[in-house]
């Protein structure tokens, strides 16, 4: 029996690998084959709502595994330049699609985060060092890949006096030198809400300033532990104020949420409204997928129809762009969200 094809819904657009092979996210992220919920249901865990037989992920959560020369070339370039990507470290289910298309999200300031969020697959601990040459290598990799739009994300670096803001700003400057026509998005930590560090980033003038709230206000503490809703929203509102102050009013602000951690539909709508009231331009909404049994349990799979409804509601609220779908992540189709692309789409 043929599997349902949801690619026509737009939010789930995928690409075939040259071999024609495709796999479920559990095959991509957890080698060894699909098991119950990708092998991640612990004894006694409730089956996620809308799960398939035996608790398996539903059919709409299918992605194409990466293959081909472009995918391999991106991976080789990252290794050659000793660079990290959030695609790998966070086990993103879209790695096959994005790498096959020759796009990637760089993760600077190392691969060890000083925070221990309940949803995240990135390693936690005390980072061993800070690589001050990293911005130059990111710029060089951007040039070699011929990127028209680049996304720079970071691990939280609470061990550094500026939280890593200086490295982010220097990465922007180095990319500008090597690739003057490339647009830049930065996905930053909350920098502990320090205005001076937010200013450091904004004054480097990225096209998009992104910081994710991740979940609804009620679930902030169990999901993010060391973060707060008000502080996260404040990063973007403060960034907007600084951009206006320096005459850089074209900067786009962006945030993202993941669903399936126990929030209600009304809580999702309330969170969206609060974000819109904070003048945030772009919103991404995706499905939470549990990285391991040590991470927060997944309580519900949202359907493609529900994600499409949230996109429609978000646009009606006044967001300039809403990317909403089961496999959507913060950097998914990020090039569609730069100021010119948004203006053209409105």
VOGU-3710 file (C-alpha; in Angstrom, 3 decimals, decimal comma):
1> xxxxxxxxxx> 0,000/0,000/0,000  1,443/3,395/-0,988  2,328/5,704/1,893  0,426/9,011/2,134  2,227/11,884/0,422  1,897/15,181/2,276  4,533/17,049/0,259  1,823/18,919/-1,630  0,877/20,719/1,580  3,842/23,032/1,073
11> xxxxxxxxxx> 5,018/23,070/4,688  6,363/19,528/4,234  8,198/19,981/0,939  11,009/17,422/0,730  13,496/16,306/-1,881  14,389/12,860/-3,091  17,948/11,692/-2,774  19,639/10,581/-6,015  19,136/6,969/-4,960  15,418/7,492/-4,379
21> xxxxxxxxxx> 15,788/6,124/-0,841  13,877/7,679/2,012  13,717/7,028/5,706  11,846/7,963/8,838  13,458/10,493/11,181  14,466/7,625/13,490  16,591/6,161/10,669  18,313/9,500/10,123  18,895/10,425/13,746  19,191/7,049/15,412
31> xxxxxxxxxx> 20,850/4,425/13,175  19,540/0,945/13,655  16,112/1,203/12,146  12,716/2,462/13,221  11,515/1,221/16,597  8,760/2,301/18,934  8,786/6,106/18,750  12,245/5,836/17,197  13,308/3,680/20,139  12,691/6,487/22,603
41> xxxxxxxxxx> 9,650/5,456/24,620  10,773/4,493/28,110  8,833/1,843/30,074  5,682/3,385/31,469  5,701/6,375/29,109  2,261/7,249/27,733  1,881/6,758/24,004  1,915/10,162/22,270  -1,463/11,264/21,026  -1,906/10,485/17,301
51> xxxxxxxxxx> 0,947/7,973/17,347  0,895/5,106/14,901  0,742/1,370/15,732  2,881/0,492/18,745  3,574/4,168/19,411  5,508/4,709/16,175  5,702/8,136/14,623  2,838/8,881/12,240  3,323/8,629/8,490  3,578/12,373/7,891
61> xxxxxxxxxx> 6,890/12,412/9,803  8,917/10,992/6,934  12,055/12,586/5,519  14,511/11,718/2,769  17,890/10,627/4,000  20,806/12,683/2,724  22,862/11,371/-0,159  24,621/12,500/-3,311  27,605/14,654/-4,134  26,242/17,926/-2,717
71> xxxxxxxxxx> 25,369/16,359/0,651  28,785/14,710/0,877  30,531/17,901/-0,192  28,908/19,940/2,577  29,886/17,344/5,179  33,494/17,218/3,941  33,741/21,009/3,992  32,517/21,177/7,592  35,102/18,613/8,667  37,902/20,285/6,702
81> xxxxxxxxxx> 37,217/23,668/8,335  36,668/22,094/11,791  33,215/23,666/11,990  30,090/22,585/13,828  26,547/22,616/12,469  23,371/22,653/14,495  22,060/20,288/11,803  24,247/17,526/13,266  24,573/18,517/16,916  20,815/18,966/17,434
91> xxxxxxxxxx> 20,002/15,943/15,191  17,721/17,943/12,920  15,372/15,750/10,832  15,832/18,047/7,817  19,579/17,500/7,480  19,099/15,384/4,351  17,002/18,002/2,592  19,101/21,024/3,531  22,509/19,443/2,930  21,415/17,984/-0,388
101> xxxxxxxxxx> 20,394/21,524/-1,378  23,809/22,834/-0,280  22,625/24,822/2,757  23,556/24,484/6,405  23,337/26,294/9,737  26,693/26,954/11,360  26,977/26,623/15,127  29,758/28,740/16,604  31,425/28,891/20,009  31,969/25,147/20,089
111> xxxxxxxxxx> 29,710/22,153/20,476  29,327/22,133/24,282  26,550/24,223/25,842  26,621/25,590/29,391  22,898/24,957/29,779  20,960/21,721/30,052  17,546/22,209/28,472  15,135/19,315/28,741  14,512/19,060/24,996  17,949/19,593/23,465
121> xxxxxxxxxx> 20,416/17,020/22,115  23,479/19,298/22,216  26,165/18,242/24,708  26,160/20,035/28,074  29,163/20,924/30,195  31,977/23,423/30,547  33,265/24,350/27,080  36,971/23,494/26,822  38,048/26,548/24,848  36,983/29,455/22,641
131> xxxxxxxxxx> 38,150/29,370/19,029  38,840/32,979/18,045  39,582/32,005/14,438  36,151/30,432/13,991  34,482/33,535/12,455  37,024/33,612/9,624  36,527/29,917/8,855  32,753/30,282/8,834  33,104/33,127/6,349  35,397/31,030/4,181
141> xxxxxxxxxx> 33,005/28,066/4,253  30,131/30,407/3,346  32,132/31,580/0,325  33,027/28,038/-0,760  29,389/26,935/-0,489  28,216/29,987/-2,436  25,490/30,727/0,108  23,081/33,564/-0,596  21,775/33,358/2,968  23,601/31,991/5,994
151> xxxxxxxxxx> 22,333/31,149/9,472  24,694/31,422/12,435  23,571/29,847/15,685  25,435/29,311/18,943  25,598/27,275/22,095  24,905/29,163/25,307  28,227/30,364/26,738  27,461/31,591/30,236  31,163/31,078/31,029  32,136/34,056/28,854
161> xxxxxxxxxx> 31,799/37,661/30,114  29,772/38,663/27,042  28,024/35,322/26,592  29,657/34,938/23,174  28,172/38,116/21,661  31,570/39,278/20,426  32,171/36,078/18,436  28,721/36,356/16,856  29,373/39,977/15,848  32,821/39,123/14,480
171> xxxxxxxxxx> 31,350/36,245/12,468  28,883/38,673/10,890  31,719/41,067/10,040  33,900/38,328/8,539  31,039/37,038/6,379  30,407/40,588/5,147  34,074/40,905/4,125  34,141/37,595/2,224  30,542/37,548/0,992  29,142/41,092/0,757
181> xxxxxxxxxx> 25,905/40,016/-0,960  25,089/37,180/1,472  22,268/37,899/3,918  22,818/36,810/7,519  20,571/35,432/10,241  21,829/34,950/13,792  20,093/32,621/16,230  21,471/33,707/19,594  21,134/32,634/23,213  19,344/34,988/25,597
191> xxxxxxxxxx> 22,764/36,439/26,608  21,243/36,578/30,104  19,236/39,556/28,904  22,211/41,947/28,997  21,470/44,979/26,837  25,156/45,674/26,136  25,661/42,199/24,659  22,461/42,361/22,618  23,732/45,705/21,311  27,037/44,109/20,277
201> xxxxxxxxxx> 25,149/41,697/18,040  22,629/44,174/16,626  25,260/46,799/15,798  26,898/44,224/13,496  23,598/44,456/11,562  22,355/40,953/10,798  19,354/40,862/8,476  17,503/38,617/10,952  17,813/38,541/14,757  16,450/35,229/16,016
211> xxxxxxxxxx> 16,000/33,896/19,533  13,616/31,049/20,286  11,087/31,023/23,120  10,777/27,259/22,406  7,484/26,671/24,249  4,506/28,384/25,871  4,972/30,498/29,027  3,651/27,835/31,425  6,223/25,238/30,330  9,316/27,440/30,325
221> xxxxxxxxxx> 10,828/26,112/33,567  10,610/22,354/32,852  11,596/22,772/29,199  14,309/25,433/29,386  15,267/25,447/33,106  17,613/28,442/33,105  15,587/30,618/30,743  12,461/32,724/31,160  9,717/33,782/28,746  9,991/37,473/29,623
231> xxxxxxxxxx> 13,762/37,516/29,189  13,598/35,714/25,839  10,960/38,054/24,450  13,005/40,924/25,869  16,023/39,897/23,780  14,005/40,565/20,632  12,221/43,700/21,814  15,509/45,170/23,061  17,160/44,206/19,795  14,396/45,967/17,892
241> xxxxxxxxxx> 14,804/49,120/19,993  18,573/49,162/19,437  18,128/48,654/15,690  15,687/51,567/15,555  18,065/53,692/17,608  20,973/53,168/15,205  18,798/53,636/12,140  18,760/49,962/11,153  15,003/49,646/10,952  15,036/46,911/8,304
251> xxxxxxxxxx> 16,149/44,182/10,711  13,703/41,283/11,056  13,012/39,720/14,467  12,177/36,033/14,662  11,361/33,335/17,181  10,228/29,723/17,227  8,198/27,210/19,225  7,981/23,423/19,265  4,771/21,555/20,043  4,026/18,268/21,737
261> xxxxxxxxxx> 5,357/18,909/25,265  1,968/19,119/26,950  0,750/22,576/25,948  -2,912/23,150/25,120  -4,171/24,613/21,838  -5,341/27,734/23,667  -1,906/28,145/25,237  -0,298/28,008/21,789  -2,643/30,721/20,486  -2,056/32,861/23,574
271> xxxxxxxxxx> 1,730/32,551/23,157  1,464/33,516/19,495  -0,573/36,590/20,394  1,964/37,660/23,031  4,760/37,339/20,475  2,874/39,405/17,936  2,184/42,089/20,553  5,978/42,193/21,067  6,340/43,179/17,363  8,114/39,965/16,388
281> xxxxxxxxxx> 8,023/39,561/12,612  8,637/35,867/11,893  7,433/32,759/13,723  8,431/29,126/13,200  6,401/26,260/14,685  7,460/22,618/14,560  6,964/19,229/16,189  9,085/18,299/19,193  10,906/14,996/18,661  12,461/13,431/21,737
291> xxxxxxxxxx> 16,252/13,123/21,302  16,707/10,367/23,914  15,089/8,696/26,899  16,851/11,212/29,133  14,952/14,089/27,504  11,410/15,302/28,087  8,718/12,891/26,900  6,719/13,638/23,777  3,015/13,847/24,614  1,359/14,612/21,294
301> xxxxxxxxxx> 1,953/14,532/17,549  0,265/17,482/15,849  -1,186/16,795/12,400  -0,248/18,638/9,192  -3,733/20,182/9,227  -3,174/21,602/12,718  0,154/23,118/11,668  -1,458/24,647/8,602  -4,200/26,121/10,792  -1,564/27,707/13,045
311> xxxxxxxxxx> 0,146/29,217/10,005  -3,147/30,748/8,850  -3,930/32,065/12,351  -0,433/33,521/12,698  -0,702/35,393/9,422  -4,109/36,701/10,469  -2,525/37,950/13,717  -0,112/40,018/11,659  3,141/38,039/11,521  5,001/38,857/8,312
321> xxxxxxxxxx> 5,926/35,193/7,837  4,941/31,945/9,567  6,687/28,638/8,840  4,615/25,895/10,454  4,839/22,141/9,930  5,832/18,904/11,666  9,433/19,013/10,420  9,892/22,776/10,609  12,872/23,914/12,641  14,080/27,429/13,348
331> xxxxxxxxxx> 16,395/27,563/10,331  14,125/25,667/7,920  13,722/27,600/4,633  15,346/30,563/6,398  16,168/32,307/3,114  12,441/32,911/2,625  12,410/35,113/5,728  14,948/37,827/4,869  13,460/41,330/4,517  13,280/41,348/0,698
341> xxxxxx> 11,733/37,900/0,515  9,111/38,798/3,101  8,196/42,010/1,277  7,838/40,133/-1,990  5,579/37,534/-0,398  3,218/39,989/1,302
//
